[in-house]
Amino acid sequence: PGGSFKVDYPIKELADIEKLRTPWHEIDEAATTENVERLSEAIGDIITINVDRGPAYRVWTGDISTDLGYLRGIEHFMMDMLDNPEWLHRLVGFMSKGILKTHDEAEAAGDWGLCAHQNQAMPYAEELEDPVANVNGVERSRLWGYMAAQELTAVSPDMHDEFMLQYQLPILEKFGLVAYGCCEDLTRKIDMLRQIPNLRRIAVSPFADVPRCAEQIGQDYVLSYRPSPADMVSYGFDKARIRSILKRDLEACRDSHVDITLKDVETVEHDPERVKNWVALTRQVVDEIFA
């Protein structure tokens, strides 16, 4: 309970693709109003209640890759790339068009808001407006967009490009700026990602080769460095070891635009002070390397 699980994949046979239905953007106004009123009564005097009216298909429901894994199964769609490529193109194309349709409908309805920025960090940039609560009616060109393809981490750059990125691009190109990647290893895929015209931020996960990524990214994009939380705060707090890992990786990023994101922290072993101490230690290393 609460741990690992195995999905009973809905698309078991190729013919099951016929059961899929095109999604649409629609808001249950009555239920939304009821929820807002309940929250406003409970905490509305101490915090702003933001109503996010954006489409349902965003981030993990909108990157295609995540739901493809849940619908078909990672092991199955990897085989489909070889055994049923035309069918897989049809499936991924259907998903891409469906997501884009909901995005277009939400924009036409004025339901995208400045609360809908997404880049897995602080969504600020000089080119875009800052996040604001309850400011709707904005175009996607005024927002950060985000996608990843963790389910394709073991797939070659060519197949990643053919079966995923080409279907993500029509969705991503509508946004002002784009961040790409989560926990997957993108070391061999930096050149592939250059096709994204508004790309600004690339994830360099704990599984990536940091020096190779830094060499390829250069100063063209923000290198989003994500050290392993297991190494940083989750299992003990060895200052010397943490400093060694950070110095090794950040030295390789000296010539890059770097941000540091400690993410996917599942435990601090009942010691929340570790996070504060990690921040202080990391700032020391940053000052030593980038001063």
Steps between C-alpha positions, in 0.01 A plus 500: 500500500633837396800337331563351157218384277431340164252654258242289321566668165177588316647462150579129493419428136569722201127522432447662841612829348149526355360539852679831558298820488615853424514718814353849530534795736201567722458638853228402743417856606257404776745262668783750458298777662408271788864407558613863488233605747593221741870585486433873526296446812769281656820692419410785264578764762863388530596391149391570143289224348622450146270333249702318237271468198764356272458172309534164670770378262812671634833387643470123566166467324623723218849378410360197309775276637353447847153400384647291219672295770175463694291420193726254321784417741864599455618153407218469246544832321875441478422178314242685290775729373638197317198276453217750446655837412213629284248408769709672769526813288122499474460464877750771593363727228149455638620594849693803374205638305267441795723689741549787254123514444432551871770766516352687204149476644616629838673794337194583289289491816739731686585232755879508492630713786825639632483233770561235233876549456686171535874435485565284810659796678426867564327602172654841453669647194553855375311419180183380674259639755532375856249250639188673633185354654167530318629677189350306211451550129870475414651333199744213540769720348502684834565184702770248583424155361646172617541144377712195569529144372614293794345186351736530200823526698624165361401587142754625247503869401373413152203301629430759770490762229284295263245362745478778760669836442342552158159466667595721794626783282161624371388537862821653635543758226188682617664600829724798564783300657546128556671282760566138407590195702449355846681192632595350164858500373519750213877481455475361145196709406610863539542549124156348441342751740639793303203456268279661765500864383418656837706265718658671801568237769629140478493255790829334595378221726692289754534237228656735243867555418536855631826592321371372165172685545677822597728474198203462264270755665767766536332836549219428255254391770463490876658182634261380769727298728316247719729319746371174641295561815631168632852646489398838635249463786313170502748253648724665755658842459868459422622856440831392350332264254232752405762769444707260287206413274389861461852625426559222246180573310491879527864533393388342172229766471719805556434632149126430503192678626414270790212465739498238776185310587480257791196296404331165560590502869308208648656506847732703720492231770302719742764775477353799311799713598695309234331697224597835652853376566524367145403839360769671708762248393400524136523880510852470635601275212333730248687801640830311480452395139311787341624800700 
